[in-house]
Amino acid sequence: MILERRVIIFPRSDFLDAMRRYGGRIGKNMPDTAPDLLNFDPSQDIALSIRFPPIYAGSSAKDFIFSRDDVGQALTLYCREHRVPLPKTATKQIERFKDGAALSMLIGNSGLNVLIIDDQEVMRTIIKRLLAKASPSVISEASDGLQALEMLRSGEVDPDVILCDLHMEHMDGAEFLRTLRADKGNVNSRKPVLILTSDKSEQAHEITRQVGASKVLTKPISADDLIKQINLVRGHFEAGR
């Protein structure tokens, strides 16, 4: 149960200011001009891309790319510089808010709601055992992408994260992702999806990322690594740096 949830809102101007300050610290010095483009998706490893127009005739536009962890560190640093208190024991998470960002803090145990999609029952059992260390509050299962889509569309499940196999009968992981991301009427269409696969082909991994995977993980994977990646795609980060 969540004991308390605090949210700090960063409108677009403050969000850009926070990223400029952080960028200056890590050698990514951004112009003071307004950007042409700002794409922010906390569920992705590369969470933020900012494009600035050419500074002078003949020059080219410049892109600045930041990871999910970069954004978390930037917002944390901005709060510290402005003397905004951040509880040390809270679980910190970055979220998209309108055309800016938000830093939310969960004080207490929020639980974890997971949907596992795999056509092998034994593999679903293994994944549940790996998740046990995170003490999930709800674990739902689907035997293929078609069943999972129906569960997500009907509201039968409302997962925080989806763990999906890549190669399955009836509907594989890539087709599931493609269909889910295109289904704008589905409230779960933007939920983070971790692909778990024994396929080590980088081409297969890249195609899966292009159709909407938040992360592609290769089996076998340890419980600690799986839980860490789940926390990352949910926007959680450590603010210790």
C-alpha positions as CSV (number, residue, x, y, z in Angstrom):
1,M,0.0,0.0,0.0
2,I,1.3,3.5,-0.9
3,L,1.6,5.5,2.3
4,E,2.3,8.8,0.6
5,R,2.9,10.0,-3.0
6,R,4.6,13.4,-3.6
7,V,4.9,14.9,-7.1
8,I,7.1,17.8,-8.2
9,I,6.1,19.3,-11.6
10,F,8.7,20.7,-14.0
11,P,7.0,22.8,-16.7
12,R,8.8,22.8,-20.1
13,S,10.9,25.9,-19.2
14,D,12.1,24.4,-15.9
15,F,12.6,21.0,-17.5
16,L,14.9,22.5,-20.1
17,D,16.7,24.6,-17.5
18,A,17.3,21.4,-15.4
19,M,18.7,19.5,-18.5
20,R,20.9,22.5,-19.5
21,R,22.4,22.6,-16.0
22,Y,23.0,18.9,-16.0
23,G,24.2,18.9,-19.6
24,G,26.9,21.4,-18.6
25,R,28.1,19.1,-15.9
26,I,28.6,16.2,-18.2
27,G,29.9,18.0,-21.3
28,K,26.7,18.4,-23.2
29,N,26.5,22.2,-23.4
30,M,23.1,23.1,-24.9
31,P,22.3,26.5,-26.6
32,D,20.2,29.0,-24.7
33,T,17.9,29.2,-27.6
34,A,14.5,27.5,-27.7
35,P,14.6,23.9,-29.2
36,D,12.8,22.9,-32.3
37,L,11.9,19.5,-30.9
38,L,11.7,17.8,-27.5
39,N,10.8,14.1,-27.2
40,F,10.4,12.6,-23.8
41,D,9.5,9.0,-23.0
42,P,10.6,7.8,-19.6
43,S,9.8,4.2,-20.4
44,Q,12.7,4.1,-22.9
45,D,16.5,3.8,-22.2
46,I,17.0,6.8,-24.4
47,A,14.3,8.8,-22.6
48,L,15.0,12.4,-23.9
49,S,16.1,13.9,-27.2
50,I,16.3,17.6,-27.7
51,R,17.0,19.2,-31.1
52,F,18.1,22.8,-31.5
53,P,18.0,24.8,-34.8
54,P,21.1,25.8,-36.7
55,I,22.9,28.7,-35.0
56,Y,24.0,30.3,-38.2
57,A,23.6,29.9,-42.0
58,G,25.3,26.8,-43.3
59,S,25.4,25.0,-39.9
60,S,23.2,22.1,-39.1
61,A,20.7,21.3,-36.3
62,K,22.2,19.8,-33.2
63,D,20.7,16.9,-31.2
64,F,21.2,16.2,-27.5
65,I,20.4,12.7,-26.2
66,F,19.8,11.8,-22.5
67,S,19.2,8.5,-20.8
68,R,16.4,7.8,-18.3
69,D,19.0,8.0,-15.5
70,D,20.4,11.3,-16.9
71,V,16.9,12.8,-16.6
72,G,16.4,11.5,-13.1
73,Q,19.8,12.9,-12.0
74,A,19.1,16.2,-13.7
75,L,15.8,16.7,-11.9
76,T,17.2,15.6,-8.6
77,L,20.1,18.0,-8.9
78,Y,17.7,20.8,-9.9
79,C,15.7,20.2,-6.7
80,R,18.8,20.2,-4.6
81,E,20.0,23.5,-6.1
82,H,16.7,25.1,-5.4
83,R,16.5,23.6,-1.9
84,V,13.5,21.4,-2.6
85,P,13.6,18.6,0.0
86,L,13.7,15.0,-1.4
87,P,13.0,12.1,1.1
88,K,16.0,9.8,1.0
89,T,14.0,6.6,1.6
90,A,11.4,7.4,-1.1
91,T,11.3,5.5,-4.5
92,K,11.9,8.2,-7.0
93,Q,10.4,8.0,-10.5
94,I,10.4,10.3,-13.6
95,E,7.2,10.8,-15.5
96,R,6.0,12.8,-18.5
97,F,3.7,15.7,-17.6
98,K,2.1,17.6,-20.5
99,D,5.1,19.2,-22.4
100,G,7.4,18.9,-19.3
101,A,8.3,16.4,-16.7
102,A,7.4,15.3,-13.2
103,L,9.4,13.7,-10.4
104,S,7.2,11.5,-8.2
105,M,8.2,10.0,-4.9
106,L,6.5,6.9,-3.4
107,I,6.9,6.7,0.4
108,G,6.0,3.3,1.5
109,N,5.5,0.0,-0.5
110,S,3.6,0.5,-3.8
111,G,3.6,-3.2,-4.8
112,L,4.2,-4.3,-8.3
113,N,1.7,-5.4,-11.0
114,V,3.3,-7.6,-13.7
115,L,1.9,-9.2,-16.8
116,I,4.0,-12.2,-18.1
117,I,3.6,-13.3,-21.7
118,D,5.2,-16.6,-22.7
119,D,3.9,-19.7,-24.5
120,Q,5.9,-22.0,-22.2
121,E,4.3,-22.5,-18.8
122,V,7.7,-23.6,-17.4
123,M,9.2,-20.3,-18.4
124,R,6.4,-18.3,-16.9
125,T,7.0,-20.2,-13.6
126,I,10.7,-19.4,-13.8
127,I,10.0,-15.7,-14.3
128,K,7.6,-15.7,-11.3
129,R,10.3,-17.2,-9.2
130,L,12.7,-14.5,-10.3
131,L,10.1,-11.8,-9.5
132,A,9.5,-13.2,-6.0
133,K,12.4,-11.1,-4.6
134,A,10.5,-7.9,-5.5
135,S,7.4,-9.1,-3.6
136,P,5.0,-8.3,-6.5
137,S,1.4,-7.6,-5.5
138,V,-0.1,-9.0,-8.7
139,I,1.2,-11.3,-11.4
140,S,-0.9,-12.1,-14.4
141,E,-0.1,-14.5,-17.2
142,A,-0.8,-14.9,-20.9
143,S,0.2,-17.7,-23.2
144,D,0.7,-15.5,-26.3
145,G,0.4,-12.0,-27.6
146,L,-3.2,-12.4,-28.7
147,Q,-4.4,-13.4,-25.3
148,A,-2.4,-10.6,-23.7
149,L,-3.9,-8.0,-26.0
150,E,-7.4,-9.1,-25.1
151,M,-6.6,-8.9,-21.4
152,L,-5.1,-5.4,-21.8
153,R,-8.0,-4.1,-24.0
154,S,-10.7,-5.4,-21.7
155,G,-9.2,-3.9,-18.6
156,E,-8.8,-7.4,-17.1
157,V,-5.2,-6.4,-16.2
158,D,-3.5,-3.0,-15.5
159,P,0.2,-3.9,-15.2
160,D,3.0,-1.6,-14.2
161,V,5.3,-3.5,-16.6
162,I,4.9,-6.3,-19.2
163,L,7.4,-9.1,-19.6
164,C,7.1,-10.7,-23.0
165,D,8.9,-13.5,-24.8
166,L,10.0,-12.8,-28.4
167,H,9.3,-16.0,-30.2
168,M,5.8,-17.5,-29.6
169,E,3.1,-19.2,-31.6
170,H,0.0,-17.4,-32.7
171,M,1.5,-13.9,-32.1
172,D,5.2,-13.3,-31.3
173,G,6.6,-10.5,-29.2
174,A,7.4,-8.2,-32.1
175,E,3.8,-8.4,-33.5
176,F,2.4,-8.0,-30.0
177,L,4.4,-4.8,-29.5
178,R,3.5,-3.4,-33.0
179,T,-0.2,-4.0,-32.3
180,L,-0.2,-2.7,-28.8
181,R,1.7,0.5,-29.6
182,A,-0.7,1.2,-32.5
183,D,-3.8,0.7,-30.4
184,K,-4.3,4.3,-29.3
185,G,-7.7,3.4,-27.7
186,N,-6.0,1.0,-25.3
187,V,-5.1,2.7,-22.0
188,N,-2.2,0.2,-21.6
189,S,-0.7,1.0,-25.1
190,R,2.2,2.9,-23.6
191,K,3.0,0.6,-20.7
192,P,6.7,-0.4,-20.6
193,V,7.4,-3.8,-22.2
194,L,10.5,-5.8,-21.4
195,I,11.3,-8.5,-24.0
196,L,13.0,-11.6,-22.6
197,T,14.5,-13.8,-25.2
198,S,17.2,-16.4,-25.7
199,D,17.7,-15.1,-29.2
200,K,21.1,-13.3,-29.2
201,S,20.7,-11.8,-32.7
202,E,21.4,-8.1,-32.5
203,Q,19.2,-7.6,-35.7
204,A,16.3,-9.2,-33.9
205,H,16.9,-7.1,-30.8
206,E,17.0,-3.9,-32.9
207,I,13.8,-4.7,-34.8
208,T,12.1,-5.3,-31.5
209,R,13.3,-2.0,-30.1
210,Q,12.1,-0.2,-33.2
211,V,8.5,-1.5,-32.7
212,G,8.3,-0.3,-29.1
213,A,10.3,-2.5,-26.7
214,S,11.4,-0.6,-23.7
215,K,14.4,-3.0,-23.3
216,V,15.5,-6.3,-24.8
217,L,17.0,-8.7,-22.2
218,T,18.8,-12.0,-23.0
219,K,17.9,-15.2,-21.1
220,P,19.1,-16.5,-18.7
221,I,18.9,-13.5,-16.4
222,S,19.3,-13.2,-12.6
223,A,16.6,-12.0,-10.3
224,D,18.6,-8.9,-9.3
225,D,19.2,-7.9,-13.0
226,L,15.5,-8.5,-13.9
227,I,14.2,-6.4,-11.0
228,K,16.7,-3.7,-11.7
229,Q,15.6,-3.5,-15.4
230,I,11.9,-3.4,-14.3
231,N,12.6,-0.5,-12.0
232,L,14.5,1.3,-14.7
233,V,11.7,1.0,-17.4
234,R,9.2,2.2,-14.8
235,G,11.2,5.4,-14.5
236,H,12.8,4.6,-11.1
237,F,16.3,5.6,-10.5
238,E,18.9,6.0,-7.8
239,A,19.7,9.6,-6.8
240,G,22.9,8.9,-5.0
241,R,25.4,10.4,-7.5
